Amino acid sequence: SSLSDEEAIVYVNGWHDGTFVQRGVITSLKVIVCVNYWRDQRAAAMIDYDGPVTEKWGVPRLGNQPLPRA
């Protein structure tokens, strides 16, 4: 929390080439940030994303029901 922006960037980027655990932590953090960004309705409005087409087209949700087999 006491690092400058430049120092923080260098520190975090160092984890990309760090140990297995460090690389795993950085990758997990990126996934959490990206997933939650797309779930945020305020972000969706900024890029004119109006939601999944399944909701727009009225496709019913099947829950955990298995897909039909041919």
Backbone bond lengths (Angstrom), bond angles and torsions (degrees), N, CA, C in turn:
res aa  C-N    CA-C-N  psi(-1)  N-CA   C-N-CA  omega(-1)  CA-C   N-CA-C  phi
1 S - - - 1.447 - - 1.522 111.49 -
2 S 1.317 117.60 -16.17 1.460 119.74 -179.05 1.531 112.49 -99.10
3 L 1.321 117.78 4.43 1.454 120.77 179.16 1.530 110.60 -81.35
4 S 1.307 115.44 148.48 1.467 118.86 172.77 1.523 107.85 -72.70
5 D 1.314 117.49 169.39 1.461 120.82 179.83 1.530 111.29 -58.76
6 E 1.325 116.23 -43.72 1.459 120.06 -178.98 1.530 111.19 -64.80
7 E 1.336 116.77 -43.30 1.463 120.78 179.24 1.529 111.15 -65.22
8 A 1.320 116.46 -38.22 1.466 120.63 179.40 1.520 110.98 -65.28
9 I 1.323 116.69 -40.48 1.467 120.68 178.92 1.526 110.02 -63.78
10 V 1.318 117.38 -44.22 1.464 121.23 178.75 1.533 109.82 -62.60
11 Y 1.322 117.28 -41.46 1.468 121.53 -179.34 1.527 111.23 -63.79
12 V 1.336 116.37 -48.77 1.463 120.10 -178.61 1.527 110.41 -66.98
13 N 1.321 117.74 -41.87 1.459 120.24 177.95 1.525 111.84 -63.07
14 G 1.317 117.62 -28.73 1.456 121.30 175.94 1.519 111.85 -64.40
15 W 1.318 117.04 -28.55 1.471 121.00 178.47 1.527 110.84 -70.55
16 H 1.310 118.30 -24.50 1.470 120.98 177.91 1.529 111.06 -61.98
17 D 1.319 116.39 -31.94 1.463 121.36 179.89 1.517 111.88 -106.66
18 G 1.325 116.93 11.69 1.460 121.34 -175.59 1.515 113.24 -81.65
19 T 1.329 114.46 -155.35 1.461 121.05 -179.09 1.523 110.11 -67.82
20 F 1.311 115.21 170.65 1.464 121.45 179.08 1.529 110.63 -56.17
21 V 1.323 116.84 -43.34 1.468 121.14 -178.89 1.527 110.39 -65.45
22 Q 1.325 117.58 -43.73 1.459 120.68 179.42 1.521 111.42 -61.34
23 R 1.327 116.95 -43.96 1.471 120.31 178.62 1.525 110.43 -63.82
24 G 1.326 117.02 -37.90 1.461 120.90 178.06 1.516 112.23 -65.59
25 V 1.330 116.51 -40.94 1.470 120.48 178.94 1.519 110.73 -64.05
26 I 1.320 117.07 -45.42 1.471 120.80 -179.57 1.527 110.56 -63.61
27 T 1.318 117.32 -43.71 1.465 120.64 179.53 1.518 110.57 -63.00
28 S 1.324 117.54 -43.52 1.466 121.18 178.90 1.525 111.43 -63.37
29 L 1.313 116.11 -41.34 1.466 120.13 178.72 1.524 110.82 -63.05
30 K 1.330 117.51 -41.93 1.465 120.71 177.90 1.528 110.95 -61.63
31 V 1.322 116.65 -42.46 1.465 120.21 -179.86 1.521 110.40 -62.87
32 I 1.324 117.11 -45.60 1.470 120.91 -179.59 1.523 110.45 -61.11
33 V 1.320 117.11 -44.83 1.468 120.73 -179.31 1.526 110.56 -63.89
34 C 1.326 117.65 -46.41 1.467 120.73 -178.35 1.521 112.39 -65.08
35 V 1.314 117.10 -44.69 1.469 120.17 -179.65 1.521 110.61 -62.80
36 N 1.316 116.51 -44.77 1.461 118.80 -178.78 1.518 112.52 -71.23
37 Y 1.329 118.16 -27.89 1.464 120.45 175.05 1.523 109.89 -61.39
38 W 1.324 116.96 -47.05 1.456 120.08 -177.16 1.521 112.19 -72.48
39 R 1.323 118.03 -19.14 1.463 120.76 177.45 1.529 112.01 -83.91
40 D 1.316 117.68 -15.15 1.457 122.42 -176.66 1.528 109.66 -79.03
41 Q 1.310 116.98 116.45 1.464 121.46 -177.78 1.527 112.29 -63.35
42 R 1.324 117.94 -29.16 1.469 119.94 178.11 1.524 110.38 -65.74
43 A 1.348 117.21 -38.83 1.463 120.31 178.02 1.525 110.15 -69.58
44 A 1.329 116.63 -38.52 1.461 120.40 -179.77 1.526 110.95 -61.36
45 A 1.319 117.07 -40.37 1.464 120.71 -179.95 1.529 111.48 -65.25
46 M 1.331 116.80 -33.75 1.465 120.56 -178.46 1.528 111.94 -67.19
47 I 1.338 117.54 -27.49 1.467 120.25 -179.08 1.528 111.52 -108.80
48 D 1.332 116.40 15.53 1.472 123.66 178.40 1.525 113.32 59.26
49 Y 1.334 116.15 34.61 1.472 120.92 175.33 1.518 106.96 -89.50
50 D 1.321 117.03 117.25 1.465 119.69 -174.70 1.524 113.04 -100.11
51 G 1.298 117.92 15.49 1.459 121.27 174.45 1.506 113.38 108.06
52 P 1.324 115.64 172.51 1.461 120.06 -178.60 1.525 111.93 -63.83
53 V 1.316 115.94 144.04 1.466 118.79 179.52 1.527 110.59 -66.72
54 T 1.329 118.44 -23.49 1.467 119.65 178.27 1.521 110.87 -60.67
55 E 1.332 117.18 -37.11 1.471 120.28 177.55 1.532 110.08 -74.16
56 K 1.332 116.50 -42.05 1.465 121.28 -177.81 1.524 111.15 -63.08
57 W 1.336 117.07 -39.54 1.455 122.05 -177.27 1.525 112.83 -90.05
58 G 1.324 116.88 -3.61 1.459 119.97 178.21 1.523 114.54 74.85
59 V 1.322 117.69 28.27 1.464 121.04 178.86 1.529 108.12 -72.03
60 P 1.342 117.95 124.26 1.465 119.00 -178.43 1.523 111.45 -69.38
61 R 1.322 114.80 145.51 1.466 120.50 176.81 1.511 109.06 -81.36
62 L 1.320 116.22 138.57 1.446 121.46 -178.54 1.530 112.29 -100.09
63 G 1.323 117.69 -3.63 1.449 120.15 -178.47 1.516 110.69 64.30
64 N 1.314 116.92 -130.53 1.458 121.16 179.88 1.515 112.20 -97.22
65 Q 1.308 116.71 13.66 1.456 121.10 -179.35 1.523 109.33 -64.54
66 P 1.333 118.19 134.89 1.465 119.88 179.14 1.529 111.15 -68.00
67 L 1.309 115.56 151.80 1.452 120.48 178.43 1.521 109.81 -70.21
68 P 1.329 117.01 150.35 1.472 119.45 179.02 1.522 110.86 -65.56
69 R 1.323 115.37 150.23 1.463 120.97 178.29 1.518 109.22 -106.68
70 A 1.326 115.75 143.93 1.462 120.11 -179.30 1.514 110.91 -80.05
